[in-house]
Amino acid sequence: MQKKITETTAAYGLGIAPGRKLFRIPSGQYRGRLAAIVQTSGSTLKLSWADTPYSSWSEPTTVANDASDLPFDCVMDNDGNIYIVYSEASTKYLVSRKLHFSGGSWSPGVTRTVYNVNESYYPSIDVESGGKLWVSWSRKTGGFYYLHAKSSTDSGTTWGSGPTDEGDVLSGGTSSLYSRLMAGISDIYIVYMHTGDTISMLSRPVSGGDWTPVLDVATCSGDFDDNFDAALSDSGLLGVVFDQEALKYREFDGVNWGPVVALDDNEGVCPQLYFNDNVPVVVYLSEQASDQMLIKHTNRSTGSFSTPEVLDPAAQQFDSVVLYNATASSYADLTSAAASATTADVYHPSSNVLVKESADLLLLGMNCRFRYVKFLLSTSGSGGTVSYSYWDGSNWSAFTPSGGGFNLDATDRDLLLWDDYTSMQADWQKTSVNGSVRFWIKVEVTSAFSTGGVGSRITAISDLGPIIVRR
């Protein structure tokens, strides 16, 4: 199921990979209710919620309107309250806000200042089982970033001894720094990337005491950024996933670090890690071509990680791409060419173009319903028009794509057919085209082109940015 919740103009609508934005009520009358926090503009954070089967979401409501256009983070406690930390717009000071959960809905409390001496960025927040809050962040001064951590025992009303308290200073100055804080059963962990070349970890007991010496998880020649994540299992394993010219994973058992394991030879964008019954699961974006990102996943349910698979079968290469030339009355299967990276290889052999004359067809087929088409053409068409239709079980039913009409007259086009899976026509049925039974979209020439277009790549892979997995 895929449902559109809202749109965003913010630079970091979902924050960055180590952050959390999607939560589920753990118990009680509203158990299972999901809440999503999105930065819908440069200053506004909004909340939307839904109950199973999550096909209908509430209208997003504003929970903060004083945020910087920068990554923020959230956490939910056992009672369903949500705590947000973010950089305040006018000062870049670190602030927090509690969203009180009562009667099935959330109401924002007042803004509380976490730290107000220097600019603060990239916060990460978590809560101990007993309710104590922890936040780590990057303090910026003199052009360098320093890692800090601080706690609150009164639901975020007071952090440390007050706003000027800098908390625990955990690193020296560095050119870049992103952290992920996790509250385990017995320890608080912080995994952080610094200087672009090192991912490190340190911890301290929940009961109190000093932070451990820093342990390096991975090093490189300067390729690290915020594309990493970390998570704790119920049994106390600490996993870290990171991108280092390939997607990699490493695990800490409380005493020793295990070997670095390659999950995918390709790079992984916005990797998200969680444990399912102590089994590590990684969901990430994998770039397939220009502006095309597949959502993939892998897990270690056996002794080793599984071969990465596409998470959404409706957002990948088409199962069939077929051209029909009306003059020659012939079909041509261009499925392989449409999926390949070869330039200018998607055309009908009778015309040497995609489509041109009236009644020529481009047919896109999947084994499941799909909502998006990515067109990369080496030559755009000109002078003609096309119509879009789907098979309703009896006839080809015309519709206007949600993203507007596209007459194959641009070399690069992201075409949204429908906003989400719930808004697709319910009567869309499979039918047979050129011997293949699929869900088909028919693109038909309604007025002839003076110049026919030539394709390079046509897929259902969208231009995704960040993703957030409930953890």
C-alpha positions as a LaTeX table, in Angstrom:
\begin{tabular}{lrrr}
\hline
Residue & $x$ (\AA) & $y$ (\AA) & $z$ (\AA) \\
\hline
Met1 & 0.00 & 0.00 & 0.00 \\
Gln2 & 1.21 & 3.49 & $-0.82$ \\
Lys3 & $-0.65$ & 6.62 & 0.24 \\
Lys4 & 0.29 & 10.23 & $-0.39$ \\
Ile5 & 0.26 & 12.17 & 2.90 \\
Thr6 & 1.51 & 15.61 & 1.96 \\
Glu7 & 3.98 & 17.56 & $-0.14$ \\
Thr8 & 7.06 & 19.40 & 1.03 \\
Thr9 & 9.22 & 22.28 & $-0.12$ \\
Ala10 & 11.73 & 21.83 & 2.72 \\
Ala11 & 15.35 & 20.96 & 2.02 \\
Tyr12 & 15.14 & 18.00 & 4.43 \\
Gly13 & 11.47 & 17.03 & 4.54 \\
Leu14 & 12.27 & 13.69 & 6.20 \\
Gly15 & 15.55 & 14.72 & 7.77 \\
Ile16 & 18.62 & 12.57 & 7.19 \\
Ala17 & 19.24 & 8.82 & 7.31 \\
Pro18 & 19.99 & 8.47 & 11.06 \\
Gly19 & 16.72 & 10.21 & 11.97 \\
Arg20 & 13.28 & 8.89 & 12.95 \\
Lys21 & 9.98 & 10.30 & 11.73 \\
Leu22 & 7.46 & 7.43 & 11.70 \\
Phe23 & 6.06 & 5.92 & 14.90 \\
Arg24 & 3.44 & 3.42 & 16.06 \\
Ile25 & 1.46 & 3.57 & 19.30 \\
Pro26 & 2.79 & 0.57 & 21.26 \\
Ser27 & $-0.22$ & $-0.31$ & 23.43 \\
Gly28 & $-3.63$ & 0.67 & 24.71 \\
Gln29 & $-6.82$ & 1.73 & 22.96 \\
Tyr30 & $-4.96$ & 3.24 & 20.01 \\
Arg31 & $-2.37$ & 0.52 & 19.62 \\
Gly32 & $-1.07$ & 0.35 & 16.04 \\
Arg33 & $-1.89$ & 3.95 & 15.15 \\
Leu34 & 0.91 & 5.43 & 13.02 \\
Ala35 & 2.14 & 9.00 & 13.31 \\
Ala36 & 4.39 & 10.67 & 10.73 \\
Ile37 & 6.28 & 13.94 & 11.23 \\
Val38 & 7.22 & 15.85 & 8.06 \\
Gln39 & 8.86 & 19.21 & 7.50 \\
Thr40 & 6.50 & 20.61 & 4.88 \\
Ser41 & 8.32 & 23.92 & 4.39 \\
Gly42 & 11.50 & 25.59 & 5.53 \\
Ser43 & 10.01 & 26.46 & 8.92 \\
Thr44 & 7.00 & 24.19 & 9.48 \\
Leu45 & 6.79 & 20.70 & 10.96 \\
Lys46 & 3.49 & 18.86 & 10.60 \\
Leu47 & 2.00 & 15.63 & 11.95 \\
Ser48 & $-0.38$ & 13.21 & 10.27 \\
Trp49 & $-1.73$ & 9.91 & 11.62 \\
Ala50 & $-3.54$ & 6.81 & 10.37 \\
Asp51 & $-5.00$ & 3.55 & 11.65 \\
Thr52 & $-4.64$ & 0.17 & 9.98 \\
Pro53 & $-4.73$ & $-0.50$ & 7.03 \\
Tyr54 & $-3.16$ & 2.99 & 6.77 \\
Ser55 & $-4.97$ & 3.90 & 3.55 \\
Ser56 & $-6.49$ & 7.07 & 5.03 \\
Trp57 & $-4.32$ & 9.65 & 6.79 \\
Ser58 & $-5.42$ & 12.68 & 8.77 \\
Glu59 & $-4.97$ & 16.16 & 7.38 \\
Pro60 & $-1.46$ & 17.25 & 8.46 \\
Thr61 & $-1.52$ & 19.65 & 11.41 \\
Thr62 & 1.24 & 22.07 & 12.38 \\
Val63 & 3.27 & 21.07 & 15.46 \\
Ala64 & 6.06 & 23.65 & 15.07 \\
Asn65 & 6.51 & 26.72 & 12.87 \\
Asp66 & 9.84 & 28.07 & 14.11 \\
Ala67 & 12.21 & 25.46 & 12.67 \\
Ser68 & 15.26 & 26.01 & 10.50 \\
Asp69 & 15.29 & 24.37 & 7.10 \\
Leu70 & 17.61 & 21.71 & 8.51 \\
Pro71 & 17.38 & 18.06 & 9.64 \\
Phe72 & 15.33 & 17.40 & 12.78 \\
Asp73 & 14.63 & 14.26 & 14.82 \\
Cys74 & 11.84 & 12.75 & 16.94 \\
Val75 & 11.14 & 9.93 & 19.37 \\
Met76 & 7.97 & 8.41 & 20.86 \\
Asp77 & 7.76 & 7.26 & 24.48 \\
Asn78 & 5.77 & 4.32 & 25.84 \\
Asp79 & 2.72 & 6.54 & 26.40 \\
Gly80 & 2.57 & 7.76 & 22.80 \\
Asn81 & 4.01 & 11.23 & 23.48 \\
Ile82 & 6.36 & 12.46 & 20.76 \\
Tyr83 & 9.43 & 14.64 & 21.39 \\
Ile84 & 10.87 & 16.74 & 18.56 \\
Val85 & 14.32 & 18.36 & 18.52 \\
Tyr86 & 15.36 & 20.87 & 15.88 \\
Ser87 & 17.44 & 23.95 & 15.17 \\
Glu88 & 15.40 & 27.09 & 15.84 \\
Ala89 & 15.02 & 29.30 & 12.78 \\
Ser90 & 16.34 & 32.71 & 13.84 \\
Thr91 & 19.21 & 31.59 & 16.09 \\
Lys92 & 20.04 & 27.99 & 15.12 \\
Tyr93 & 19.88 & 27.19 & 18.83 \\
Leu94 & 18.78 & 23.65 & 19.68 \\
Val95 & 15.18 & 23.45 & 20.91 \\
Ser96 & 12.68 & 20.70 & 21.72 \\
Arg97 & 8.92 & 20.35 & 21.83 \\
Lys98 & 6.71 & 17.70 & 23.39 \\
Leu99 & 3.62 & 16.53 & 21.50 \\
His100 & 1.23 & 15.38 & 24.23 \\
Phe101 & $-0.80$ & 12.30 & 23.30 \\
Ser102 & $-4.31$ & 12.14 & 24.75 \\
Gly103 & $-7.62$ & 10.83 & 23.47 \\
Gly104 & $-6.04$ & 9.58 & 20.26 \\
Ser105 & $-4.49$ & 12.87 & 19.14 \\
Trp106 & $-1.37$ & 14.93 & 19.68 \\
Ser107 & $-1.18$ & 18.53 & 20.90 \\
Pro108 & 2.10 & 20.51 & 20.80 \\
Gly109 & 3.49 & 21.94 & 24.01 \\
Val110 & 5.70 & 24.99 & 24.37 \\
Thr111 & 9.16 & 25.23 & 22.85 \\
Arg112 & 11.96 & 24.35 & 25.29 \\
Thr113 & 15.56 & 25.41 & 24.74 \\
Val114 & 18.10 & 22.59 & 24.89 \\
Tyr115 & 21.20 & 24.73 & 24.27 \\
Asn116 & 21.53 & 28.43 & 23.41 \\
Val117 & 25.19 & 29.38 & 23.40 \\
Asn118 & 26.29 & 28.30 & 19.89 \\
Glu119 & 24.56 & 27.18 & 16.72 \\
Ser120 & 23.52 & 23.53 & 16.88 \\
Tyr121 & 22.78 & 21.09 & 14.07 \\
Tyr122 & 21.76 & 17.49 & 13.23 \\
Pro123 & 20.18 & 16.39 & 16.54 \\
Ser124 & 19.43 & 12.77 & 17.43 \\
Ile125 & 17.01 & 11.97 & 20.27 \\
Asp126 & 16.02 & 8.80 & 22.12 \\
Val127 & 14.31 & 7.85 & 25.37 \\
Glu128 & 15.26 & 5.32 & 28.04 \\
Ser129 & 12.66 & 2.74 & 29.08 \\
Gly130 & 12.19 & 4.71 & 32.30 \\
Gly131 & 11.40 & 7.92 & 30.41 \\
Lys132 & 14.70 & 9.80 & 30.59 \\
Leu133 & 15.40 & 11.66 & 27.35 \\
Trp134 & 18.78 & 11.93 & 25.65 \\
Val135 & 19.88 & 14.08 & 22.73 \\
Ser136 & 23.14 & 14.29 & 20.81 \\
Trp137 & 23.94 & 17.10 & 18.39 \\
Ser138 & 26.65 & 18.92 & 16.47 \\
Arg139 & 27.62 & 22.24 & 18.04 \\
Lys140 & 29.22 & 24.64 & 15.58 \\
Thr141 & 31.73 & 27.27 & 16.62 \\
Gly142 & 34.72 & 28.76 & 14.84 \\
Gly143 & 33.81 & 26.85 & 11.68 \\
Phe144 & 34.12 & 23.44 & 13.39 \\
Tyr145 & 31.59 & 20.92 & 14.73 \\
Tyr146 & 31.76 & 19.29 & 18.18 \\
Leu147 & 29.72 & 16.31 & 19.39 \\
His148 & 27.60 & 16.94 & 22.48 \\
Ala149 & 25.10 & 14.89 & 24.49 \\
Lys150 & 22.60 & 15.99 & 27.11 \\
Ser151 & 19.65 & 14.50 & 29.02 \\
Ser152 & 16.31 & 15.48 & 30.53 \\
Thr153 & 14.50 & 13.78 & 33.40 \\
Asp154 & 11.34 & 15.93 & 33.26 \\
Ser155 & 9.95 & 15.17 & 29.78 \\
Gly156 & 12.07 & 17.79 & 28.07 \\
Thr157 & 11.09 & 20.73 & 30.29 \\
Thr158 & 14.71 & 21.14 & 31.39 \\
Trp159 & 17.79 & 19.80 & 29.67 \\
Gly160 & 20.80 & 19.33 & 31.91 \\
Ser161 & 21.11 & 22.28 & 34.28 \\
Gly162 & 19.61 & 24.69 & 31.74 \\
Pro163 & 20.04 & 26.20 & 28.24 \\
Thr164 & 23.63 & 27.33 & 28.78 \\
Asp165 & 24.71 & 23.85 & 29.93 \\
Glu166 & 26.62 & 22.35 & 27.01 \\
Gly167 & 26.21 & 18.81 & 28.34 \\
Asp168 & 28.93 & 16.27 & 27.67 \\
Val169 & 31.49 & 17.32 & 25.06 \\
Leu170 & 32.41 & 14.08 & 23.28 \\
Ser171 & 34.70 & 15.09 & 20.41 \\
Gly172 & 37.15 & 17.68 & 19.24 \\
Gly173 & 36.40 & 20.06 & 16.39 \\
Thr174 & 35.85 & 18.55 & 12.96 \\
Ser175 & 34.76 & 19.76 & 9.53 \\
Ser176 & 31.57 & 17.64 & 9.53 \\
Leu177 & 29.71 & 15.60 & 12.13 \\
Tyr178 & 26.43 & 13.62 & 12.17 \\
Ser179 & 25.35 & 11.42 & 15.08 \\
Arg180 & 22.84 & 8.69 & 15.95 \\
Leu181 & 21.99 & 8.28 & 19.64 \\
Met182 & 20.35 & 5.08 & 20.96 \\
Ala183 & 19.13 & 4.25 & 24.44 \\
Gly184 & 19.59 & 0.54 & 25.17 \\
Ile185 & 18.57 & $-1.50$ & 28.18 \\
Ser186 & 21.84 & $-0.93$ & 30.02 \\
Asp187 & 23.81 & 1.58 & 27.93 \\
Ile188 & 23.48 & 4.77 & 25.90 \\
Tyr189 & 25.23 & 4.53 & 22.53 \\
Ile190 & 26.25 & 7.22 & 20.07 \\
Val191 & 27.46 & 6.33 & 16.59 \\
Tyr192 & 28.77 & 9.31 & 14.65 \\
Met193 & 30.48 & 10.25 & 11.40 \\
His194 & 33.18 & 12.89 & 11.58 \\
Thr195 & 35.60 & 14.60 & 9.19 \\
Gly196 & 34.13 & 12.64 & 6.28 \\
Asp197 & 36.54 & 9.77 & 6.83 \\
Thr198 & 35.60 & 8.03 & 10.11 \\
Ile199 & 32.56 & 6.48 & 11.75 \\
Ser200 & 33.02 & 6.05 & 15.50 \\
Met201 & 31.11 & 4.83 & 18.54 \\
Leu202 & 31.11 & 5.52 & 22.27 \\
Ser203 & 28.77 & 4.59 & 25.10 \\
Arg204 & 28.02 & 5.07 & 28.79 \\
Pro205 & 25.95 & 3.08 & 31.30 \\
Val206 & 22.31 & 4.04 & 31.74 \\
Ser207 & 22.96 & 3.93 & 35.49 \\
Gly208 & 25.56 & 6.71 & 35.16 \\
Gly209 & 29.30 & 7.01 & 34.80 \\
Asp210 & 31.78 & 8.08 & 32.17 \\
Trp211 & 31.61 & 7.68 & 28.44 \\
Thr212 & 33.83 & 4.95 & 27.07 \\
Pro213 & 36.86 & 5.72 & 24.93 \\
Val214 & 36.02 & 6.21 & 21.26 \\
Leu215 & 36.03 & 3.10 & 19.06 \\
Asp216 & 36.29 & 3.47 & 15.29 \\
Val217 & 33.74 & 1.46 & 13.32 \\
Ala218 & 35.05 & 2.25 & 9.83 \\
Thr219 & 37.48 & 4.57 & 8.09 \\
Cys220 & 37.87 & 5.70 & 4.50 \\
Ser221 & 39.57 & 8.35 & 2.37 \\
Gly222 & 36.83 & 10.95 & 2.80 \\
Asp223 & 33.67 & 9.44 & 1.30 \\
Phe224 & 31.47 & 9.33 & 4.43 \\
Asp225 & 28.49 & 11.64 & 4.92 \\
Asp226 & 25.10 & 11.25 & 6.57 \\
Asn227 & 24.35 & 8.02 & 4.67 \\
Phe228 & 24.71 & 5.72 & 7.68 \\
Asp229 & 22.46 & 4.32 & 10.39 \\
Ala230 & 22.70 & 2.32 & 13.60 \\
Ala231 & 20.29 & 0.24 & 15.66 \\
Leu232 & 20.15 & $-1.93$ & 18.79 \\
Ser233 & 18.63 & $-5.39$ & 18.99 \\
Asp234 & 16.64 & $-6.69$ & 21.96 \\
Ser235 & 19.59 & $-8.97$ & 22.78 \\
Gly236 & 22.02 & $-6.02$ & 22.90 \\
Leu237 & 23.67 & $-6.22$ & 19.47 \\
Leu238 & 24.65 & $-2.88$ & 17.95 \\
Gly239 & 24.54 & $-2.80$ & 14.17 \\
Val240 & 25.90 & $-0.07$ & 11.91 \\
Val241 & 25.19 & 0.24 & 8.18 \\
Phe242 & 27.12 & 2.71 & 6.04 \\
Asp243 & 27.95 & 3.65 & 2.48 \\
Gln244 & 31.59 & 3.35 & 1.45 \\
Glu245 & 31.55 & 3.00 & $-2.35$ \\
Ala246 & 29.33 & 0.01 & $-1.54$ \\
Leu247 & 26.73 & $-0.67$ & 1.15 \\
Lys248 & 28.38 & $-2.24$ & 4.22 \\
Tyr249 & 27.46 & $-3.49$ & 7.69 \\
Arg250 & 29.31 & $-4.05$ & 10.94 \\
Glu251 & 28.14 & $-5.37$ & 14.31 \\
Phe252 & 29.19 & $-4.97$ & 17.95 \\
Asp253 & 28.31 & $-7.65$ & 20.51 \\
Gly254 & 29.17 & $-5.53$ & 23.54 \\
Val255 & 32.79 & $-6.69$ & 23.61 \\
Asn256 & 34.10 & $-7.04$ & 20.06 \\
Trp257 & 33.38 & $-5.66$ & 16.63 \\
Gly258 & 32.70 & $-8.23$ & 13.93 \\
Pro259 & 34.05 & $-8.01$ & 10.36 \\
Val260 & 32.81 & $-5.49$ & 7.80 \\
Val261 & 30.23 & $-7.22$ & 5.59 \\
Ala262 & 29.37 & $-6.02$ & 2.07 \\
Leu263 & 25.60 & $-5.93$ & 1.53 \\
Asp264 & 25.49 & $-4.50$ & $-1.99$ \\
Asp265 & 28.33 & $-3.79$ & $-4.41$ \\
Asn266 & 26.47 & $-0.63$ & $-5.42$ \\
Glu267 & 26.30 & 2.38 & $-3.15$ \\
Gly268 & 23.38 & 2.62 & $-0.73$ \\
Val269 & 21.65 & 5.96 & $-0.26$ \\
Cys270 & 19.76 & 6.77 & 2.96 \\
Pro271 & 20.27 & 3.28 & 4.49 \\
Gln272 & 17.88 & 2.42 & 7.33 \\
Leu273 & 18.63 & $-0.35$ & 9.85 \\
Tyr274 & 16.32 & $-2.07$ & 12.30 \\
Phe275 & 16.19 & $-5.42$ & 14.09 \\
Asn276 & 13.23 & $-7.76$ & 13.66 \\
Asp277 & 13.39 & $-10.41$ & 16.41 \\
Asn278 & 17.15 & $-9.82$ & 16.58 \\
Val279 & 17.49 & $-10.19$ & 12.80 \\
Pro280 & 19.11 & $-7.11$ & 11.18 \\
Val281 & 17.11 & $-5.68$ & 8.28 \\
Val282 & 18.44 & $-2.96$ & 5.98 \\
Val283 & 16.26 & $-0.86$ & 3.67 \\
Tyr284 & 17.98 & 1.58 & 1.32 \\
Leu285 & 17.91 & 3.40 & $-2.00$ \\
Ser286 & 19.96 & 2.05 & $-4.89$ \\
Glu287 & 20.66 & 4.28 & $-7.88$ \\
Gln288 & 19.88 & 2.58 & $-11.19$ \\
Ala289 & 20.31 & 5.48 & $-13.59$ \\
Ser290 & 19.95 & 9.24 & $-13.74$ \\
Asp291 & 17.28 & 10.28 & $-11.20$ \\
Gln292 & 16.12 & 6.69 & $-10.66$ \\
Met293 & 16.32 & 5.16 & $-7.18$ \\
Leu294 & 15.11 & 1.66 & $-6.34$ \\
Ile295 & 14.03 & 0.85 & $-2.78$ \\
Lys296 & 15.85 & $-2.37$ & $-1.84$ \\
His297 & 16.11 & $-4.48$ & 1.27 \\
Thr298 & 18.24 & $-7.28$ & 2.69 \\
Asn299 & 18.19 & $-9.20$ & 5.97 \\
Arg300 & 20.18 & $-11.78$ & 7.88 \\
Ser301 & 17.45 & $-14.30$ & 8.65 \\
Thr302 & 19.95 & $-17.06$ & 7.84 \\
Gly303 & 23.67 & $-17.10$ & 8.57 \\
Ser304 & 24.41 & $-14.37$ & 6.05 \\
Phe305 & 22.64 & $-11.40$ & 4.50 \\
Ser306 & 20.23 & $-12.18$ & 1.69 \\
Thr307 & 20.71 & $-10.99$ & $-1.88$ \\
Pro308 & 19.18 & $-7.49$ & $-2.02$ \\
Glu309 & 15.66 & $-7.42$ & $-3.45$ \\
Val310 & 13.39 & $-4.66$ & $-4.68$ \\
Leu311 & 10.95 & $-3.71$ & $-1.93$ \\
Asp312 & 8.23 & $-2.27$ & $-4.19$ \\
Pro313 & 7.60 & $-4.45$ & $-7.27$ \\
Ala314 & 5.61 & $-1.62$ & $-8.87$ \\
Ala315 & 8.62 & 0.72 & $-8.86$ \\
Gln316 & 11.27 & $-0.98$ & $-10.97$ \\
Gln317 & 11.95 & $-1.89$ & $-14.59$ \\
Phe318 & 8.82 & $-2.67$ & $-16.57$ \\
Asp319 & 7.97 & $-6.33$ & $-17.12$ \\
Ser320 & 7.06 & $-5.42$ & $-20.70$ \\
Val321 & 7.68 & $-2.46$ & $-22.99$ \\
Val322 & 6.06 & $-2.96$ & $-26.39$ \\
Leu323 & 5.83 & $-0.70$ & $-29.45$ \\
Tyr324 & 3.15 & $-1.05$ & $-32.11$ \\
Asn325 & 3.66 & 0.42 & $-35.57$ \\
Ala326 & 0.29 & 1.00 & $-37.25$ \\
Thr327 & 1.68 & 1.25 & $-40.79$ \\
Ala328 & 3.46 & $-2.11$ & $-40.55$ \\
Ser329 & 0.77 & $-3.60$ & $-38.25$ \\
Ser330 & 3.54 & $-5.09$ & $-36.13$ \\
Tyr331 & 4.57 & $-5.26$ & $-32.49$ \\
Ala332 & 8.17 & $-4.96$ & $-31.26$ \\
Asp333 & 9.28 & $-6.03$ & $-27.77$ \\
Leu334 & 11.70 & $-3.42$ & $-26.38$ \\
Thr335 & 11.63 & $-4.57$ & $-22.74$ \\
Ser336 & 15.35 & $-5.22$ & $-22.45$ \\
Ala337 & 16.29 & $-2.04$ & $-24.32$ \\
Ala338 & 14.01 & 0.09 & $-22.12$ \\
Ala339 & 15.72 & $-1.26$ & $-18.99$ \\
Ser340 & 19.29 & $-0.92$ & $-20.25$ \\
Ala341 & 21.61 & 2.06 & $-19.97$ \\
Thr342 & 22.31 & 2.03 & $-23.72$ \\
Thr343 & 21.49 & 5.31 & $-25.44$ \\
Ala344 & 18.97 & 5.56 & $-28.30$ \\
Asp345 & 18.03 & 1.87 & $-28.39$ \\
Val346 & 14.27 & 2.08 & $-27.78$ \\
Tyr347 & 12.56 & 2.35 & $-31.19$ \\
His348 & 10.39 & 0.28 & $-33.51$ \\
Pro349 & 12.50 & $-1.39$ & $-36.23$ \\
Ser350 & 9.95 & $-0.46$ & $-38.91$ \\
Ser351 & 10.07 & 3.28 & $-38.21$ \\
Asn352 & 13.30 & 3.76 & $-36.22$ \\
Val353 & 11.33 & 5.85 & $-33.69$ \\
Leu354 & 9.18 & 5.16 & $-30.64$ \\
Val355 & 5.91 & 6.28 & $-32.19$ \\
Lys356 & 5.05 & 8.74 & $-34.93$ \\
Glu357 & 1.95 & 8.08 & $-37.00$ \\
Ser358 & $-1.65$ & 8.12 & $-35.79$ \\
Ala359 & $-2.55$ & 4.88 & $-33.93$ \\
Asp360 & 1.08 & 4.01 & $-33.17$ \\
Leu361 & 1.32 & 2.69 & $-29.62$ \\
Leu362 & 3.74 & 2.62 & $-26.70$ \\
Leu363 & 2.52 & $-0.02$ & $-24.22$ \\
Leu364 & 3.94 & $-0.28$ & $-20.69$ \\
Gly365 & 3.16 & $-3.43$ & $-18.73$ \\
Met366 & 3.68 & $-4.72$ & $-15.19$ \\
Asn367 & 2.56 & $-7.78$ & $-13.26$ \\
Cys368 & 1.14 & $-5.37$ & $-10.67$ \\
Arg369 & $-0.48$ & $-1.94$ & $-10.87$ \\
Phe370 & 1.99 & 0.94 & $-11.10$ \\
Arg371 & 1.74 & 4.71 & $-10.78$ \\
Tyr372 & 4.82 & 6.27 & $-12.35$ \\
Val373 & 6.87 & 6.39 & $-15.55$ \\
Lys374 & 10.39 & 7.73 & $-15.99$ \\
Phe375 & 11.09 & 8.71 & $-19.61$ \\
Leu376 & 14.66 & 9.23 & $-20.79$ \\
Leu377 & 14.69 & 9.94 & $-24.52$ \\
Ser378 & 17.71 & 10.54 & $-26.73$ \\
Thr379 & 15.46 & 12.40 & $-29.18$ \\
Ser380 & 12.23 & 14.06 & $-28.12$ \\
Gly381 & 9.17 & 13.99 & $-30.32$ \\
Ser382 & 7.65 & 17.12 & $-31.82$ \\
Gly383 & 4.43 & 18.17 & $-33.47$ \\
Gly384 & 2.26 & 15.32 & $-32.23$ \\
Thr385 & 0.00 & 14.36 & $-29.35$ \\
Val386 & $-0.74$ & 11.17 & $-27.44$ \\
Ser387 & $-3.47$ & 9.88 & $-25.15$ \\
Tyr388 & $-3.20$ & 7.64 & $-22.07$ \\
Ser389 & $-5.53$ & 4.78 & $-21.22$ \\
Tyr390 & $-5.78$ & 1.61 & $-19.12$ \\
Trp391 & $-7.78$ & $-1.61$ & $-19.61$ \\
Asp392 & $-10.94$ & $-1.60$ & $-17.47$ \\
Gly393 & $-11.85$ & $-5.21$ & $-18.17$ \\
Ser394 & $-13.84$ & $-4.42$ & $-21.32$ \\
Asn395 & $-12.33$ & $-1.36$ & $-22.98$ \\
Trp396 & $-9.36$ & 0.96 & $-23.03$ \\
Ser397 & $-10.40$ & 3.75 & $-20.68$ \\
Ala398 & $-8.77$ & 7.14 & $-21.25$ \\
Phe399 & $-7.41$ & 9.18 & $-18.31$ \\
Thr400 & $-5.25$ & 12.22 & $-17.71$ \\
Pro401 & $-2.13$ & 11.44 & $-15.67$ \\
Ser402 & $-1.94$ & 13.14 & $-12.29$ \\
Gly403 & 1.31 & 14.76 & $-13.45$ \\
Gly404 & $-0.41$ & 16.17 & $-16.55$ \\
Gly405 & $-0.29$ & 15.15 & $-20.17$ \\
Phe406 & 3.08 & 14.31 & $-21.72$ \\
Asn407 & 3.40 & 14.21 & $-25.50$ \\
Leu408 & 6.87 & 12.62 & $-25.52$ \\
Asp409 & 8.25 & 16.07 & $-26.30$ \\
Ala410 & 11.03 & 16.23 & $-23.69$ \\
Thr411 & 14.15 & 14.11 & $-23.25$ \\
Asp412 & 13.73 & 13.73 & $-19.48$ \\
Arg413 & 10.31 & 13.48 & $-17.84$ \\
Asp414 & 9.06 & 12.12 & $-14.53$ \\
Leu415 & 5.41 & 11.33 & $-15.20$ \\
Leu416 & 3.11 & 10.68 & $-12.25$ \\
Leu417 & 0.20 & 8.60 & $-13.48$ \\
Trp418 & $-1.58$ & 8.59 & $-10.10$ \\
Asp419 & $-0.70$ & 10.28 & $-6.79$ \\
Asp420 & $-0.55$ & 6.96 & $-4.90$ \\
Tyr421 & $-1.75$ & 3.38 & $-5.08$ \\
Thr422 & $-5.07$ & 4.13 & $-3.38$ \\
Ser423 & $-6.01$ & 6.68 & $-6.06$ \\
Met424 & $-5.62$ & 4.28 & $-8.99$ \\
Gln425 & $-8.78$ & 3.31 & $-10.86$ \\
Ala426 & $-10.28$ & 0.28 & $-9.11$ \\
Asp427 & $-11.39$ & $-1.25$ & $-12.44$ \\
Trp428 & $-7.87$ & $-1.44$ & $-13.92$ \\
Gln429 & $-7.51$ & $-5.05$ & $-15.06$ \\
Lys430 & $-4.90$ & $-7.23$ & $-16.69$ \\
Thr431 & $-5.18$ & $-7.99$ & $-20.38$ \\
Ser432 & $-3.06$ & $-9.64$ & $-23.06$ \\
Val433 & $-0.87$ & $-7.53$ & $-25.34$ \\
Asn434 & 1.52 & $-9.19$ & $-27.77$ \\
Gly435 & 1.11 & $-12.47$ & $-25.87$ \\
Ser436 & 1.83 & $-11.06$ & $-22.38$ \\
Val437 & $-0.86$ & $-10.66$ & $-19.72$ \\
Arg438 & $-0.08$ & $-7.54$ & $-17.67$ \\
Phe439 & $-1.50$ & $-4.38$ & $-16.21$ \\
Trp440 & $-0.98$ & $-2.15$ & $-19.23$ \\
Ile441 & $-0.85$ & 1.58 & $-19.83$ \\
Lys442 & $-1.42$ & 2.42 & $-23.48$ \\
Val443 & 0.15 & 5.58 & $-24.91$ \\
Glu444 & $-1.47$ & 6.14 & $-28.31$ \\
Val445 & $-0.66$ & 8.71 & $-30.99$ \\
Thr446 & $-3.78$ & 10.82 & $-31.58$ \\
Ser447 & $-2.18$ & 13.27 & $-34.00$ \\
Ala448 & 0.92 & 12.44 & $-36.01$ \\
Phe449 & 4.38 & 13.69 & $-35.03$ \\
Ser450 & 6.53 & 15.62 & $-37.46$ \\
Thr451 & 9.53 & 14.12 & $-35.64$ \\
Gly452 & 9.26 & 10.85 & $-33.78$ \\
Gly453 & 11.10 & 10.43 & $-30.53$ \\
Val454 & 13.73 & 7.81 & $-29.73$ \\
Gly455 & 14.02 & 6.32 & $-26.27$ \\
Ser456 & 17.04 & 5.48 & $-24.14$ \\
Arg457 & 15.40 & 4.23 & $-20.96$ \\
Ile458 & 11.78 & 3.87 & $-19.82$ \\
Thr459 & 11.08 & 2.51 & $-16.33$ \\
Ala460 & 8.73 & 2.81 & $-13.36$ \\
Ile461 & 11.60 & 3.83 & $-11.06$ \\
Ser462 & 10.98 & 7.20 & $-9.44$ \\
Asp463 & 13.34 & 9.95 & $-8.34$ \\
Leu464 & 13.28 & 9.27 & $-4.61$ \\
Gly465 & 15.25 & 11.27 & $-2.09$ \\
Pro466 & 15.26 & 10.17 & 1.54 \\
Ile467 & 13.21 & 7.33 & 2.99 \\
Ile468 & 12.21 & 6.76 & 6.59 \\
Val469 & 11.50 & 3.31 & 8.02 \\
Arg470 & 9.67 & 2.90 & 11.34 \\
Arg471 & 12.27 & 1.77 & 13.89 \\
\hline
\end{tabular}
